[in-house]
Amino acid sequence: MSSNTTLLGLNLPQTGGDSGIWGDDINNGMTELVEISLAGTNNITVTTDVTLSITNGNNSSSFSSTATNSTVAQYAVINLTGSRSTTQNIIVPAYSKTYIVYNNTSGGQSVTVKKSGGSGVSVANGEKAICYYDNVTATDVIKIASSVVTASGISGVVSATNGGTGVANNSASTITISGNFGTTLTVTGTTAVTLPTSGTLLSTAALVTTAQGGTGSSTLTFPSGTVSIGYLNIPQNSQSTAYTTVAADAGYCIFHPSSDANARTFTIAANASVPYAIGTVIQFINMSSSNVTIAISSDTLTWSTGGATGSRTLAQYGVANAIKIATTQWLITGSNLT
């Protein structure tokens, strides 16, 4: 008299029994079941829910390595075919076993592999998945590998070497871009974006509101080269002595206070020593009763009134703006300027 194993239904001949039929017990009741459990394929045309069950082996069993529409649960590969318009269930026994499931059906429908009464896992149309009945933690079928990777299926960390950022989804991340590449950054919701402090930003097409420190313009386009964003006001550099401008004075006002009752000379540095960018503006204000001489060192300072060159005199309450118009040439204009 024989019995069978629980998980694969293998025949267990009784010691001393089955005299003369041991070969059939082993070949039919064990060897063929082991073969299909490791490498057999069950081709199932899905027309409705399919329930698979453990079929016990015996000395007269017959298990083909390739079956068609078999309900034997021991097969390693389940190849699902047929045209489907709805999702169907593949119900497997509640025993620990691995299945390779190929949803080869047409119609774009998924199939659900589960135990009876369970929720199981979905295998998408065209997907090949390794499904496993987990009787330790999940007590249902789980999917442990798939031929399909979707964005919604990634919940952990994807390293940079695998094409990710190295951080978990929805965590703070740093993206480094090296080289002259067009890059699109899509931001949804309320997200803080920090732009770099070095490098050249050619353009940005985002809408930055005034409340966020922008202009409200939908497109901000910058010329090629380094771009410096100026001040909303004019910073003041008060001087009560002879003074020659420095690089930091670009966009500044050189201020002569009324408290300094002495004539002073304020000199615009030569391009050879301070190469201001073309378009740089330096403002001069004189509040003192003593005149300020605006001079230039070796380069050319042209008065916009008449085109005379050389130093200019700025009287009390005078305001003058000097604009760099060429590498070694400045144009000056203003009130109380002679």
TILUMLUM-742620 format. One record per residue: x, y, z of N, C-alpha, C in turn; residue in three letters. Coordinates in steps of 0.05 Angstrom, whole numbers, plus 5000, padded with zeros to 4 digits. Layout:
<nodes>
XYZXYZXYZALA...
</nodes>
This chain:
<nodes>
501749765000500050005000501850255000MET501150454985502750694982501250934993SER502851144999501751405007503151614989SER502551874994503652084978504652314995ASN506652464984507652704998505552924996THR505653115015503653325016503953534994THR506453624989506953854972506853784942LEU508153564934508253494906506753244899LEU505553114919503952864913505652634903GLY508152624911509852404902509052144916LEU509151924901508451664911510451574932ASN509451474954511051364976510451074980LEU511750894965511150604968511750514996PRO510050335006510450235033512650025033GLN514350035052516549845054515449555056THR516349395038515449115037513049065020GLY511749285011509349254994509949294965GLY507849284949507949334920510049154906ASP510048904914511948714902511548694872SER513548724857513448694828512648944813GLY511749154827510849394813512449644822ILE514749594835516349824844517250004821TRP517749894798518550054776516450254768GLY513950154768511750334761511350544783ASP511650464808511350654830513350884828ASP515750814821517851014819517551184794ILE517351054771517251194745514651364743ASN512451244748509851384744509151564768ASN509651464791508651604815510651804826GLY513151794817515151984828516752134807MET518051974789519952104769518552304751THR516252224741514852414723513852664738GLU512952634762512152864778514453054785LEU516752934791519053104796519853254771VAL519753124748520453254723518653494717GLU515953454719514153674712514253894733ILE514953824758515154024779517554204775SER519654094762522054254757522054394730LEU520854254710521254364683518754334665ALA516554224675514254184658512754434653GLY511354444629509754674621506854594617THR505054744629502254694626501054924609ASN500154864585499055064567496055074572ASN495155294583492355324590490955544574ILE488855474560487255674546485155774566THR485356034573483756144594481056224583VAL478956094592476256174585474656264609THR475556174633474256244658476356214680THR475656234705477556194726478555904725ASP481155874731482455604730483355534758VAL482455294767483255194793485154954789THR487554984800489554764799489654624826LEU490054364825490154214850492354004848SER493353924872495453724873494253454865ILE495453324844494653064835496652854845THR495752664862497552474873498552274852ASN501052214853502252014835501851734846GLY501651544827501451264834502751094811ASN502550834814504050674794502750674767ASN500350784764499150804738498851094728SER500051284742499851564734501251614707SER500351834694501751924670501852224670SER504252334671504652624672506552704649PHE505452834629507052914606508553174613SER511053194603512653434608511453684596SER509753654576508253874564505353794564THR503653944579500853884581499154104569ALA496654034563494754234553492254234570THR491654474581489254514598489154314621ASN491454244632491454064655490854214681SER489554084700489054204726491054114747THR493153974737495253884756496854124765VAL497054154791498354394802501354374803ALA502454134798505354104801507054224779GLN505854294756507454404733508954654741TYR511454674732513154904739512455154723ALA511755114698511055344680508155334673VAL506755564677503955594669503855794646ILE503355694622503155874598500255914592ASN499356164596496456234593495956354566LEU494056244551493456344524490456394522THR489556484499486756534494486156834494GLY483756904484482957174482481257244506SER481957464520480557534545479457814543ARG477157854554475958124557475658204586SER476158024604476058074633478357934646THR478958024671481057894687480057634698THR481757424696480957164706482957084728GLN482156894745483756804767485056524761ASN487556504769488856244769489156164798ILE487655964807487555904836489355654840ILE491355694858493255474863492955374892VAL493955134897493755024925495255194945PRO494355194970495655344991498055195003ALA499855114985502354984993504655134982TYR506855134996509255284987510255164961SER510055324940511055234913511455474896LYS513355454877513955664858512855604831THR511755814818510655784791511856004773TYR512455934748513156124728510656174711ILE509556414713506956464700507456654676VAL506556574652506756744629503956814620TYR503157074622500557164613500757214583ASN500457014567500757024538498057054525ASN496057144540493357184529493157434512THR491057454495490657694480488257844492SER487958104486485758254496486658454517GLY489258444525490258654544489458614572GLY488458374580487458334607489658204624GLN489658274650491458144669490157894679SER491757724693490657494707491657524736VAL490057404754490757414783491457124792THR493857094803494756834813494356854843VAL492856664855492156684883491456414894LYS491156404921490056164933486956204934LYS485456004940482556024942481856214965SER480256414959479556614979481556824984GLY483856814970485857014974485757244954GLY487557434956487657654937489857624917SER492057484924494157414905495557644893GLY496657594869498157804854497157814825VAL497458044813496658084786499058044767SER498557904745500557864724499457994699VAL500758214691499758374669499958224642ALA498358314623498358194596501158224585ASN502357994576505057994565507257964586GLY506457964611508457944632509157654638GLU511757604645512757354654513657394683LYS512457244702512957294730513557034745ALA515157044765515556824784513756874808ILE511856694812509956724834510456494854CYS510156564879510756374900508656384922TYR507656144930505756144952507356164978TYR506956384992508556435017506756365041ASP507456135053505856055076507156135103ASN509256305100510656395124509756665134VAL509656865115508957135123506357235110THR506057175084503757285070501257105069ALA501756845072499656635069497956685044THR499256755023497956794997500156784976ASP499456804951501456814929502657094928VAL505257104926506757354922508357334896ILE509157564885510757574861513557654869LYS515457484862518257534871520057624848ILE519057604823520657704800518757744777ALA519557924759517857984736519458084713SER518458024688519758124664519058414659SER517158524674516158804670516858964695VAL518159204690518759384711517359644705VAL515559734723514159984719514860174741THR514460434735515160644755513660604781ALA511060514779509460484803510460244819SER512060074807513059844821515759894835GLY516860134832519360194845518760354870ILE519360254893518760394918521260434935SER523460324927525860344943527960514930GLY530460464937532660624927533760504902VAL534060664881535360584856537960724854VAL540160574854542860694855543360844829SER545361024830546061184807547161004785ALA548560794792549660614772547560464757THR545160444769542860314755540960514743ASN541860764740540160964727538361124746GLY538761084772537161234792538661474803GLY537561584825538861814838540361734863THR539961484872541261404897539661474922GLY537261574919535661644942532861534937VAL531361494959528661384957526761584945ALA524661494933522661664921521561864942ASN521062114934519962324951521962414973ASN524462334971526462444989528062664975SER529462824991531063034980533162904962ALA533663024938535562904920537163114906SER539563034898541363214883541863084856THR541363244834541863144807544263304796ILE546263164788548663294777548763244747THR548963474732549063454703551663564694ILE553263414679555863494670555863484639SER556563714627556663714598554463894587GLY554563934561552664104547550263944538ASN548363894557546063734552543563894557PHE541463854540538863964545537563804567GLY536663934588535463794611532763914618THR530763744622528163834629527563734657THR526863924675526163854703523163914706LEU521663704712518763744716518163744746THR516863954756516263974784513264004788VAL512163834804509263854810508963914840THR506764044847506264114875508064334884GLY508264364911509964574923512664454928THR514564514911517164394913519364604912THR521164594932523464784932525564684913ALA526364864894528464804875530764994879VAL533164894884535465064888537165054862THR537565284850539265304826542165324834LEU543965234817546865244824547865524825PRO550065564840551365824842553765854823THR554365644808556465654788555565524763SER557165554742556265454716554665664701GLY553865594677552365774660549565674655THR547565824664544765754659543865894634LEU543265734613542565854587539765954587LEU537865804598535065884598533465724617SER531265834626529365684642526565774633THR524865584629522165634618520065614640ALA520865614665518865584686517565844693ALA515165834705513666064715514566114744LEU515866334749516766404776515166654784VAL513466624804511766854812513367054828THR512267294830513667504846513767424875THR511767274885511767184912514066994918ALA514966854896517166674899519866804892GLN519867064889522367204883522867234853GLY520967164836521367184807519867424796GLY519467424770518167644756515267584748THR514567334751511867254741511867184712GLY514167214699514367154670514466854666SER513166754645513266474640515866374628SER517466564617519966484605522066684613THR524266584623526666744630528866654612LEU529766824594531866744575534266924579THR536666794581539066934586540966914562PHE542467114556544467094535546666904542PRO548266824522550366644528552466784545SER554066634560556066744577555166764605GLY556866874623556166904651554267124655THR552167074671550067274676550167354706VAL550367614712550167714739547567864742SER546067794763543567924768544068164787ILE543268394779543768644794542068684818GLY542068924829540668984854537969124847TYR536069094865533569234862533869524871LEU535969584887536669854894539669894886ASN540770134892543570184885545070204912ILE546770004917548370014942550170254942PRO550770354966552370604969555070544980GLN557070664968559770654978560670944984ASN560471015010561071295018564071335021SER565071545008567971605009568471895016GLN570271935035571072205044574072245040SER575172115020577972135013578172084983THR580572134972580972064945580571754941ALA579271684919578471404918578571314889TYR579671064885579670924859577870684861THR576070654841574070444843575370164842THR573869974853574769694853572569524839VAL573169274835571269094821568569084834ALA568469094861565969074875564169324871ALA565269544860563669784856561869774832ASP561969564816560169534793557269534803ALA555669724792552869754801552569904827GLY554770014838554670164863554470464858TYR553870614879553970904879556370994897CYS558171144885560471254901559471524911ILE559071534938557671754951559571944966PHE559472204960561072404974559172544994HIS559472495020557572605039557972905044PRO555773035053555973325058557773385082SER558273195099560073235122562973265114SER563673185089566473215080566673475063ASP567573685076567773945062570473975048ALA571173775033573773775018573273674990ASN574773804972574573714944575973444942ALA574673264927575772994925575872914896ARG577572714890577772594864577072304866THR574972234851574171944849574971854821PHE576671634820577771544795576571274787THR575771254762574870994751577270834743ILE577570594755579970434750580170354721ALA582670334711583170264684582369974678ALA581669914654580969644646583269444652ASN585769544649588069374654588169274683ALA587069424702587169334730584569224739SER582269334730579569234737577969214711VAL577868974699576468944673573468914677PRO572169134683569269134685567969024660TYR565768884662564268794639563069034624ALA562869014598561569224582558669234591ILE557669474595555069514606554969584636GLY557269564649557469634677556869924681THR555269984702554570254710555670314738VAL557070544740557870644767556770924770ILE555370964792554071224797555771394816GLN555671654813557071844831555072044841PHE555072104867553372314879555172484897ILE554772744894556272934911554373104927ASN554273074953552673224971554173444985MET556873454981558573654994558573914978SER559174124992559474384979562074404963SER563874214968566374194953566074004929SER567174084907566873924883568173654884ASN567173464867568373214863569373194834VAL571873114831572873074804572672774797THR571272724775571072444766573072404744ILE575072244750577272204732577271914722ALA579071854703579371584694582371524691ILE583171274696585971204695586571074668SER587871214650588871134624586771074603SER584370984611582270944591580871204584ASP578771194567577471434557574771474570THR574371724581571771794593570572014576LEU568271954563567072144544564472264557THR564272534555561872664566559772654545TRP557372574552555172544533554272804521SER554773024536554073294527556473414511THR556473394486558573514469560773324462GLY561173104476563172904468565972954477GLY566373154495568973214506569972974522ALA572572934523573772714538575372814561THR575972644580577572724603575872744628GLY577072844649575772864675573473054675SER571372994692569073164695568873254724ARG567473484727567073604754564173574762THR563673464786560973424796560573604820LEU558773804816558274004837556273884858ALA555774054879553973964901551273894890GLN550073684901547573564893547573444865TYR549973404855550173284828550072984829GLY548872874807548672584804549772514776VAL551672334774552772254748552871954746ALA552371854722552471564716554571514694ASN556471354701558571274681557970994672ALA557770954645557070694633559370604616ILE560270364620562470254604561270164577LYS562170284555560970224529562970064511ILE565470044518567469884504569669814523ALA571569654513573569544532574969764547THR575669984535577170194549575670464546THR573070454543571570704539569070714556GLN568670944570566370994587564871244577TRP562271244580560571484574559371574600LEU559571844605558471954630556372164624ILE554272164640552172354638551072414666THR549772654669548672714695547872994699GLY547073064723546273344730548473464746SER548773734744550873884758553673774751ASN553873684726556373564715557473754694LEU559973824697561273984677563973864669THR
</nodes>
